[in-house]
Amino acid sequence: MGLSTHVLDTMHGCPAAGMQVELYTLQGERATPVKKLVLNSDGRTPDGPLYKDGELKNGSYRLVFDVAGYFKARGVQLPEPNFLDRVSLDFGVADASQHYHVPLLVSPWAYSTYRGS
């Protein structure tokens, strides 16, 4: 049924509007870029799901979130090197007939994710 993501900035208590995100397909050690985008004002992908109904395939994927770039753009003073720079989440799709939602809750020092609905 598709793939979506949503990012919440837990430092400021708001959606991570303007964060850059990259999507890759994975085959072993090889990562193939699929798309790059910037999250909208709600912290979601601007053009709907990353994969719409019927487009998602079983397999391995990677989402890469530019956490340090986002917080620097918000004026947060980060140490050099950054504690978190780019957060990379590798995940598998075992049943492409289901919807996969991969949310990220993030601050400059911590993050969590889960399979959402």
C-alpha positions, 0 to 999 in steps of 0.5 A, spaced: 500 500 500 505 504 499 511 507 504 511 514 507 515 518 513 514 523 518 519 527 522 518 530 528 523 535 532 523 533 539 527 539 541 522 544 539 516 540 539 514 541 532 514 538 525 521 538 522 519 542 516 525 543 511 529 537 513 532 534 507 531 526 506 534 521 501 531 514 499 535 508 497 533 501 495 538 496 497 541 490 494 547 487 499 552 493 500 549 497 494 545 503 495 541 505 489 538 512 490 531 513 488 529 520 490 531 526 494 526 531 497 525 536 503 519 535 508 513 540 508 511 544 513 507 538 517 514 534 517 512 530 511 513 528 504 511 534 499 508 530 494 504 524 498 507 517 500 514 516 497 511 510 494 504 510 492 499 504 492 502 498 488 509 501 487 512 499 493 516 492 492 518 487 497 526 488 499 530 493 503 530 500 503 534 506 506 532 513 509 537 518 510 535 524 514 539 530 514 539 532 522 545 536 523 543 540 517 536 541 519 538 543 526 543 548 524 538 551 519 534 552 525 540 556 529 541 551 534 549 551 536 551 544 535 558 541 537 563 540 531 563 534 530 556 533 530 553 528 535 548 526 530 549 528 522 545 524 518 541 519 521 540 513 516 535 508 517 535 501 514 529 497 514 525 491 510 519 491 506 516 483 507 509 484 505 508 490 500 501 489 500 501 493 507 502 500 508 509 502 511 510 508 515 517 510 518 516 516 522 523 519 526 522 523 532 529 527 533 533 532 537 540 534 536 542 528 541 537 522 540 532 519 535 527 514 535 523 510 530 518 505 529 513 502 524 507 506 524 501 505 521 
